[in-house]
Amino acid sequence: MLKDDPLPRVLIVDLARRRSWVEERPDLFAEGLGGAGVAIRLLEEECPPGADPLGAENPIILAVGPLVGLFPLASKTVAMFKSPHTGNLGESHAGGRSAVSIRLAGYGAIVIRGASPTPVYLVVDGGQVHFRDASALWDMRSSYTVGAVIRDREGGSGTRTIMRIGRAGERGVSYACVITETYRHFGRLGLGAVFGSKKLKALVVSGDRALPVADRRGYRAAYDAIFRAATASPLMQKYHQLGTAMNILPLNEIGALPTRNLQQGRFEGAEAISGEHLAENYLGRRLACAHCPVACIHLATLRTPYPNDPYFYKTTMLGYDHEPIYALGSMLGGSDVAGMFQLLDEAEVQGLDVMSTGVTLAWATEALQRGLISTAETDGLALAWGDYPAYVEALQRIVTQPNDFYRALARGVEHAAARYGGADFALACGGHEMAGYHTGPGGYLTYLTGARHSHLDSAGYSFDQKAAAQGETLTPESVAEALLQEERWRQVLASLVVCFFARGIYTAETVQQALAAAGCERSAGELARLGEETLRRKNAFKRREGFDPSALHIPRRILETPTPLGTLDEEFLRRAIAHFQAGASPARQTEPGEQ
Amino acid sequence: MAKRLSVLDADRCVGCQACMFACARRLGHGGLAGSCIGVRSAGGMRRGFTVVVCRACPDPPCVRVCPTDALTARPGGGVHLRHELCIGCGNCVQACPLRAVFWDRAQGKPLICVYCGACAACCPYEVIALEEV
């Protein structure tokens, strides 16, 4: 690493004692590189075994990597913590300006320890940490307003990140998110609730320093090649034009779009919620994360008439992607776009993960239909597919938690089903609500075996679609092996904090060139070992905290609704899980010369 | 002919800040220090972006307030900074109504656009362009 590179500086903030300091940790970044590789090591150091996820002992760790601020699309921050949602490894990634701001403020990682006795927000700027009173922001109805107030009060416009929570985080909803730059999220696994448990309303970081490079000519050459690829590649152009919502129609076509709590894989209203229809009728603006020329963030313009004021409209700009459209659209059987956007808006106002919210509401709708619960539990709400006013009300009650039923919903679908029944159609794997792909065994094996139980861990949904197109014959072992390889390589990308959308651009060779220019040279073998080791550590943390892959619950619904690769077989999935388990957590190999 | 930057259509700006990084990169380093172009949200991302560039005024207000003649008017519009004459008073920053004179905190001196067009060359969405005056 270069002498003047601030990457090894870890900012430690102790909320209980209201103190902060910097620790130089070149060891950590030499071993883990950055992002996930560094965050898991810090989590091992900071999070005691058996920690209460909502207790003061649960740390918040944010880590960026060596390429941030130097190269395009190295734009993610990795958050690690113990998840209040699964009670196990919490890891969530977000873009916006978070990574560039942290890196250019002069840090490679931020660790937040302890809990504040009163609401605070933190401002990291000019080498200092300021503790600001947030009692006036606590319990504010809308997370948008929280952002607006802080934006107005603090400096650094243009080179700062403002991470904040809504009421859902304050009230401990286990899948509350952290919102950054209004339209990006540390969405999954409940980082928002961890913020809330620490009385931490927001974290502002700003910075615009210079970063050294090892070799100016090599830097420019590597930069230009990556930038050209990012702006010229047809896939990147598609991310720009339609965004991830481009997936709705193709998935529906092959029968892989989860519909009405996955009772079907095709949705008759898919056209209305497709990326094409939304772009033609609602697209109002595109945004990019800092230092990403792709600009995949799509904002819809929603015009809502005020009921008692003729010709007067509220205009809302809402970020949409494939996942929110699946979770709040097809999964809830809704094709009323305005209604779907109103529900999405409420999720943003409250600060909830939309995927977990949609899947939980879908389970509740089916449970009500099947008579497992009644309107006594829902407190009079007759949840029905596509009834958005009812869903908006239910979402608000998940946050306010007026009774036991909503308190259960506030802990996710697996928890609610354990209490009220309906585990067969509670669509979570490893305690984490599924993403919008019913593509085949690969997709579900990613949800089941991925370290975060997230579709992005090893992208089995993409593996399935390729396998279907090529007519491949899959065995449990071949799927598990392919996903394991993918998840290992993604640990490298997550340590560099390169956006997964750019995985086609950041090949092993490109990564090596970029790292050499940044003064962090790594061989192909070292990178492969980094990926393997990072995944091994994440899975070791999970085992330490009680995760047992052989005890994974596979909801029956997954096995009932046919996928494009046929009806899934539990035995196939179990064998693949066993194979994955053996590969992902190998016993330490004996070094040459060791006995 | 002198050249200058022009903001063609700020509504097309996605806020990627590739221009700001390009401006800093011409100095041979990464990060954002030294950037003479500013892209920031126009009151939150939902409202889009403000793109601040030096528009190379024919009669630049920054020159008029420079007490040491470190800033001189460039033929055809715009300004030239002679670092050795600059005392870092910051008058020029105050004088520019566009806020297009940026500040180098490390050196305590202004950052003045040199109209090289590195930023425009990196803009993927035709927001800014280098034009002949």
Interface residues (C-beta under 8 A of the other chain):
Chain A: G69 L70 P72 V100 R103 L104 G147 A148 R151 S157 G158 T159 E181 T182 Y183 D208 R209 A210 L211 P212 V213 R216 Y219 R220 Y223 F227 T231 R285 R286 L287 A288 C289 A290 H291 C292 P293 V294 A295 I297 L299 M317 A518
Chain B: V14 G15 C16 Q17 A18 F21 A24 R25 L27 G28 H29 G30 G31 L32 A33 G34 S35 G38 V39 R40 S41 G43 G44 M45 R46 G48 C122 P124 Y125
